[in-house]
């Protein structure tokens, strides 16, 4: 809902120019980020205070905090996101926090925290997946969506059937309507080279550029891609990339 809220605020305040628009978006971001940041920021000093004064107690808290930071980053990126997606991963973390609160809370508060954890877990089963929006007309259809350790990858199609590969909903990595440009990126340097034998292509994306390169005889191509989910998405562009994923 935030993009809609941003546009409504810009219209109501009669914002003119990018500077004022940035201020509106910064205020909205502050409302979203500040409350949880403050609450999360209080956790560590409160835990240190609960641990007491001895240096050994504080050392244990520091060690646990460091270990949790490392483990959380790895589990969040490589387990929660690929398996449960963005929304499910956030709900799983919220449920874990509620379980910890239930274990530490005194008396009746423990029942409240436990009920919250159960409610959050129930929500993970009932609610639909949380999909990132993309900057495109609402008539576009979502053909592919996958959350990964490095990015969220999706493929959309407009009413004419033109497909587009998107990363994090904002960055376009090419599509059906860019086939000529993406093919030209391979053909021009290879035709200018007197005798090309090997090619390194960084950023596989739709695979259209590598597919065009492989039409040149006696050429060995290595494709490198940072976002692993892109390969699954590129399968939807098999007609454009000449089935390059089968090579």
Protein Blocks (a to p, Z undefined) as FASTA:
>chain_A
ZZmmmmmmmmmnopgcjklmmmmmmmmmmmmmmmmmmmmmmmmmmmmmmnomblklmmmm
mmmmmmmmmmmmmmmmmmmmmmnommlmmmmmmmmmmmmmmmmpghjlmmmmmmmmmmmm
mmmmmpccddddddddfkbccfbdcddfkbccdddddfkopacddeehlacgbdfklmmm
mmmmmmmmmmmpmbdfbdcdehjknommmmmmmmpghiacddddfblmlmmmmmmmmmmn
oommmZZ
